[in-house]
Amino acid sequence: MHNLVKENPDVIFASIAYRVGIFGYIHLSHLPDGSDYPDAQNLGPMDQMMALKWIHENIAGFGGDPDNVTIFGESAGAGSVTTLPLVEGSHKYINRVIAQSGGPSITISTEEAIGCTNEVMEILGCKTVADLNKVDAEKLLQASAVTGLRIGPERDGKYLPLDPYEAYANGAVKDIEILHGCNKDEMNYFVHLMGPELFEMWFADRKTRRIAGLPDEDKERIKSFCDSVEGENYEKGSRLFSQLWFNATHIRLSEEQTKAGGKSYTYYFTPESSLPYMKCGHATELASVLKHPEETVFTGRAYDETFSKTMRKMWVQFAKTGDPSLSADISPDGKAHEWPLYDRENRKVMVFDEFNIHPEKESVIKIIDWDNIYPLTRYFYL
């Protein structure tokens, strides 16, 4: 973040801390003594809301404008910044949203949250909240590893809506401008991290836990999609969950926000890493957005600096004005870049190709499988 701040001294940046993992998202109210903990499942976003309130009340003292606040995040952070505007009373603290590779699909139902809690309780041999309070925090954290990527904000119908997409479609966020998008090969990050064999095991477990219980017509959709994927075995799972967790998340968000009359600027990031299996995986855009080309843990190489600077300029321009478009005189690459709003007829997105930033229709670059994958967005975090 330091380099991004240094490059944009007229922008005030504030980073917040909040409870994560099981400490910020654990359902307790179903336990015998859980009635005193009705909101434990969403302590993470509650912390975030308190931080936004503090920023609203204090940022002027640091030279900031409390009436022009853009919240932005990546991955789980993108899930956070796209669900926070759905919290009652949040709009006084939020003017714009930038979400990179994540959205409201990264939430779980009450039933799923209770299931995660029960798994952890069984591992620890606990029956009550009182039992949990006696467990060392490190031991609790280790036990929660069993939940893997299945824990997160709960769609409890109280703090967060039961259907965030429906809330977007009904105009809950139409007065907030959104810039968001995904990377070309999101799940390849996990292939790189785990290795192909372990990733295939994860995919098999996910199919057993989540996909096996779907109606036959939806299982057939998934089979049809996977059968169309060419390449190594792991690529079926990688491509499928890139679509389910990222591509579909952002296109659905664009569709619903636009349907409600809101503004959505959507992007598709394509430069490829030099790391094994990574391609254009999850988080590969961070080095460009945060101005840290030396941080090659996700990229394996430094991306073109003019390209990266132009991308950053669009992010900052959006935060300042609500429109990320650049005229040639302020664009680092000397070219004008008109970023069209997403609309449900043309579905144009901004493609961040390393040497050709340009708008394109989704139907040309085919970000999502509309027949097989888009209908599955109703299941959220498959």
Helices and strands as residue ranges (DSSP letters): H 2-7, G 21-23, G 34-36, G 40-42, H 43-58, G 59-62, E 70-74, H 76-83, G 84-86, G 90-92, E 96-100, E 108-109, H 110-124, H 129-133, H 137-143, G 144-150, E 154-155, H 164-169, E 177-183, H 188-194, H 196-206, I 207-211, H 216-228, H 234-242, I 243-247, H 248-259, E 264-269, H 286-289, H 305-321, E 348-353, E 356-361, H 362-365, G 374-379
